[in-house]
Amino acid sequence: MTKIYQQILNSKTKGEKLLAILLDPDKLAVENLSHLIQKINQSPATHILVGGSSFNGTHLDELIIELKSKINLPFLLFPGNPTQISGEADGILFLTLLSGRNPDYLIEHQVNAVPILNKTNLEVISTGYILVESGAETAVERVSQTKPLDRNNPNYVLQTAQAGAFIGNKLIYLEAGSGAQLCVPTEMITLVSQNIKIPLIVGGGIRSKKEIENSFNAGADMVVIGTAFENDINFFNS
Ligand code: 1GP
């Protein structure tokens, strides 16, 4: 039951960087996936994340069944709310929005998710999720009704990440927000990665291979790419 997390830990120990493609189910139709599947299989992705801020769960099972039948990578749910849980995935990033002070995203949704999770065999990976200010309001900010942390105060972001680790989270996710103008600053990635022991995921607004490399070099263990691949299916070819 801890297979995916153990693989993430093993990769961190070996210094092998991980790359996740984030798929928003709202933007995908089950009958029209073959080109996407081909491009994912040609990409350097090591994981698939599935989720979105406002998706309500329709066709999620069918979508994951179809994708998983043709893509041999671990599928992790990255849910915006409990309707985005599908037992067809392999695991779930069980998120707590540590940067915010909205009880719904600190505990309410998590409690409501339990009866759904108990009917699945999903590997549950507790993840401290930290939204960092990125130049303009993002969907996470809007949907969660919380403010991101100040991008010019890396010490407070670190303090938040360390609190997340002390609480018992197994991963920390530094998030600029999907389609963010500015990605998480590399100095912040370095500060956090050097001062927590658990693996660090970084995502939001990463648009080029250079920015992926910069995030890895700064200390990210996993980088998440959503919008850049969504906008250009040849992103990983160029
Ligand atoms: C969003 O971090 C992910 O939650 C990915 O962001 O869509 O900007 O790549 P992008």
Residues whose N, C-alpha, C, O or C-beta is under 5 A from the ligand:
A	BS01	1GP	L22 G177 S178 G179 A180 G203 G204 G205 I206 V224 I225 G226 T227 A228
